[in-house]
Amino acid sequence: MDTNIMLIVTFIIMAIAAILTIRVGLSAGNKEENNSSYAANKGRKIRRLLYIYLVVIVAVLIVFIVIMRR
């Protein structure tokens, strides 16, 4: 498989994972469970999760750059 195709597929999968994670977090079903800690600091939780995704995306990018230069 071509390295560029692997890179594109990896980014697509990671973007879909981030979008689906946010959708699950904002879903009405999760809010109905009477969990008082669910809504606490929601913005901070989403930012932390997106920061983790960003770190992973940058790490994958670095790995692919190293592979492509060989």
N, CA and C atoms as a LAMMPS dump frame, in Angstrom:
ITEM: TIMESTEP
0
ITEM: NUMBER OF ATOMS
210
ITEM: BOX BOUNDS ff ff ff
-5.0000000000000000e+02 5.0000000000000000e+02
-5.0000000000000000e+02 5.0000000000000000e+02
-5.0000000000000000e+02 5.0000000000000000e+02
ITEM: ATOMS id mol type element x y z
1 1 1 N 0.853 -1.181 0
2 1 2 C 0 0 0
3 1 3 C 0.896 1.242 0
4 2 1 N 0.514 2.21 -0.759
5 2 2 C 1.254 3.459 -0.867
6 2 3 C 1.183 4.221 0.468
7 3 1 N 2.283 4.836 0.848
8 3 2 C 2.349 5.556 2.122
9 3 3 C 1.363 6.712 2.171
10 4 1 N 1.195 7.414 1.067
11 4 2 C 0.242 8.536 1.046
12 4 3 C -1.184 8.064 1.269
13 5 1 N -1.524 6.927 0.709
14 5 2 C -2.873 6.392 0.904
15 5 3 C -3.071 6 2.362
16 6 1 N -2.042 5.371 2.967
17 6 2 C -2.139 5.015 4.385
18 6 3 C -2.308 6.255 5.251
19 7 1 N -1.598 7.323 4.93
20 7 2 C -1.706 8.564 5.689
21 7 3 C -3.111 9.152 5.576
22 8 1 N -3.639 9.192 4.387
23 8 2 C -4.981 9.74 4.176
24 8 3 C -6.025 8.908 4.909
25 9 1 N -5.932 7.585 4.801
26 9 2 C -6.889 6.707 5.479
27 9 3 C -6.796 6.877 6.994
28 10 1 N -5.585 7 7.511
29 10 2 C -5.402 7.188 8.952
30 10 3 C -6.056 8.482 9.421
31 11 1 N -5.848 9.565 8.704
32 11 2 C -6.46 10.839 9.09
33 11 3 C -7.978 10.793 8.993
34 12 1 N -8.507 10.119 7.979
35 12 2 C -9.967 10 7.854
36 12 3 C -10.543 9.228 9.03
37 13 1 N -9.914 8.119 9.387
38 13 2 C -10.395 7.314 10.511
39 13 3 C -10.328 8.104 11.809
40 14 1 N -9.25 8.839 12.024
41 14 2 C -9.115 9.61 13.256
42 14 3 C -10.121 10.757 13.307
43 15 1 N -10.386 11.386 12.179
44 15 2 C -11.372 12.472 12.152
45 15 3 C -12.768 11.93 12.44
46 16 1 N -13.095 10.785 11.861
47 16 2 C -14.398 10.173 12.118
48 16 3 C -14.524 9.797 13.587
49 17 1 N -13.448 9.267 14.18
50 17 2 C -13.471 8.902 15.6
51 17 3 C -13.718 10.124 16.471
52 18 1 N -13.077 11.233 16.149
53 18 2 C -13.287 12.458 16.936
54 18 3 C -14.717 12.956 16.816
55 19 1 N -15.252 12.956 15.612
56 19 2 C -16.63 13.42 15.396
57 19 3 C -17.622 12.526 16.127
58 20 1 N -17.446 11.217 16.013
59 20 2 C -18.367 10.299 16.684
60 20 3 C -18.259 10.395 18.207
61 21 1 N -17.075 10.621 18.716
62 21 2 C -16.905 10.776 20.161
63 21 3 C -17.66 12.001 20.662
64 22 1 N -17.56 13.09 19.93
65 22 2 C -18.287 14.305 20.319
66 22 3 C -19.791 14.082 20.228
67 23 1 N -20.247 13.394 19.178
68 23 2 C -21.685 13.12 19.036
69 23 3 C -22.198 12.273 20.185
70 24 1 N -21.431 11.269 20.601
71 24 2 C -21.851 10.435 21.727
72 24 3 C -21.898 11.273 23.003
73 25 1 N -20.915 12.121 23.186
74 25 2 C -20.88 12.952 24.386
75 25 3 C -22.017 13.947 24.468
76 26 1 N -22.504 14.379 23.337
77 26 2 C -23.59 15.36 23.309
78 26 3 C -24.964 14.725 23.135
79 27 1 N -25.045 13.395 23.072
80 27 2 C -26.312 12.721 22.802
81 27 3 C -27.283 12.883 23.969
82 28 1 N -28.543 12.877 23.63
83 28 2 C -29.592 13.059 24.643
84 28 3 C -29.663 11.863 25.587
85 29 1 N -29.346 10.667 25.112
86 29 2 C -29.399 9.479 25.955
87 29 3 C -28.446 9.553 27.124
88 30 1 N -27.289 10.108 26.927
89 30 2 C -26.332 10.239 28.019
90 30 3 C -26.792 11.277 29.034
91 31 1 N -27.506 12.268 28.596
92 31 2 C -27.957 13.325 29.5
93 31 3 C -29.127 12.874 30.364
94 32 1 N -29.872 11.864 29.924
95 32 2 C -31.07 11.426 30.632
96 32 3 C -30.784 10.472 31.783
97 33 1 N -29.546 10.065 31.978
98 33 2 C -29.243 9.054 32.981
99 33 3 C -29.162 9.607 34.4
100 34 1 N -29.562 10.822 34.623
101 34 2 C -29.544 11.461 35.947
102 34 3 C -28.164 11.431 36.587
103 35 1 N -27.153 11.564 35.78
104 35 2 C -25.778 11.598 36.273
105 35 3 C -25.388 13.066 36.428
106 36 1 N -25.274 13.515 37.659
107 36 2 C -25.012 14.937 37.896
108 36 3 C -23.609 15.342 37.454
109 37 1 N -22.677 14.407 37.42
110 37 2 C -21.314 14.756 37.021
111 37 3 C -21.143 14.776 35.506
112 38 1 N -22.161 14.312 34.775
113 38 2 C -22.056 14.261 33.318
114 38 3 C -21.915 15.663 32.716
115 39 1 N -22.724 16.586 33.188
116 39 2 C -22.733 17.928 32.611
117 39 3 C -21.679 18.845 33.228
118 40 1 N -21.023 18.408 34.275
119 40 2 C -20.028 19.245 34.945
120 40 3 C -18.783 19.365 34.081
121 41 1 N -18.356 20.584 33.843
122 41 2 C -17.128 20.88 33.09
123 41 3 C -17.109 20.228 31.715
124 42 1 N -18.231 20.27 31.03
125 42 2 C -18.338 19.617 29.727
126 42 3 C -17.355 20.199 28.719
127 43 1 N -17.201 21.499 28.707
128 43 2 C -16.279 22.13 27.771
129 43 3 C -14.839 21.71 28.008
130 44 1 N -14.465 21.609 29.272
131 44 2 C -13.106 21.193 29.611
132 44 3 C -12.863 19.736 29.211
133 45 1 N -13.862 18.883 29.373
134 45 2 C -13.726 17.478 29.006
135 45 3 C -13.57 17.323 27.496
136 46 1 N -14.35 18.077 26.734
137 46 2 C -14.254 18.008 25.281
138 46 3 C -12.909 18.536 24.811
139 47 1 N -12.444 19.637 25.382
140 47 2 C -11.123 20.172 25.012
141 47 3 C -10.018 19.169 25.32
142 48 1 N -10.09 18.514 26.466
143 48 2 C -9.074 17.527 26.829
144 48 3 C -9.088 16.355 25.84
145 49 1 N -10.269 15.902 25.485
146 49 2 C -10.382 14.807 24.53
147 49 3 C -9.838 15.203 23.161
148 50 1 N -10.19 16.392 22.704
149 50 2 C -9.685 16.854 21.411
150 50 3 C -8.176 17.075 21.447
151 51 1 N -7.636 17.476 22.596
152 51 2 C -6.185 17.617 22.737
153 51 3 C -5.511 16.25 22.586
154 52 1 N -6.117 15.223 23.17
155 52 2 C -5.559 13.872 23.022
156 52 3 C -5.572 13.461 21.56
157 53 1 N -6.675 13.714 20.859
158 53 2 C -6.743 13.399 19.431
159 53 3 C -5.673 14.171 18.658
160 54 1 N -5.48 15.435 18.985
161 54 2 C -4.483 16.24 18.288
162 54 3 C -3.077 15.681 18.495
163 55 1 N -2.758 15.286 19.713
164 55 2 C -1.441 14.71 20.003
165 55 3 C -1.242 13.428 19.197
166 56 1 N -2.256 12.598 19.136
167 56 2 C -2.143 11.344 18.377
168 56 3 C -1.984 11.624 16.894
169 57 1 N -2.734 12.588 16.358
170 57 2 C -2.627 12.923 14.939
171 57 3 C -1.219 13.433 14.625
172 58 1 N -0.677 14.289 15.475
173 58 2 C 0.678 14.796 15.248
174 58 3 C 1.695 13.657 15.329
175 59 1 N 1.515 12.739 16.272
176 59 2 C 2.428 11.6 16.392
177 59 3 C 2.379 10.731 15.142
178 60 1 N 1.192 10.478 14.634
179 60 2 C 1.053 9.683 13.404
180 60 3 C 1.703 10.409 12.239
181 61 1 N 1.513 11.703 12.165
182 61 2 C 2.129 12.483 11.097
183 61 3 C 3.656 12.392 11.157
184 62 1 N 4.216 12.492 12.352
185 62 2 C 5.671 12.39 12.503
186 62 3 C 6.16 11.012 12.064
187 63 1 N 5.449 9.97 12.446
188 63 2 C 5.839 8.617 12.05
189 63 3 C 5.81 8.486 10.53
190 64 1 N 4.766 8.98 9.898
191 64 2 C 4.692 8.882 8.444
192 64 3 C 5.783 9.707 7.753
193 65 1 N 6.113 10.852 8.298
194 65 2 C 7.186 11.658 7.692
195 65 3 C 8.505 10.912 7.78
196 66 1 N 8.775 10.294 8.934
197 66 2 C 10.001 9.52 9.091
198 66 3 C 10.027 8.345 8.111
199 67 1 N 8.897 7.662 7.958
200 67 2 C 8.823 6.533 7.029
201 67 3 C 9.025 6.986 5.589
202 68 1 N 8.431 8.112 5.226
203 68 2 C 8.513 8.58 3.844
204 68 3 C 9.92 9.066 3.49
205 69 1 N 10.703 9.502 4.457
206 69 2 C 12.061 9.989 4.157
207 69 3 C 13.063 8.867 4.003
208 70 1 N 12.704 7.652 4.354
209 70 2 C 13.61 6.519 4.21
210 70 3 C 13.691 6.033 2.799
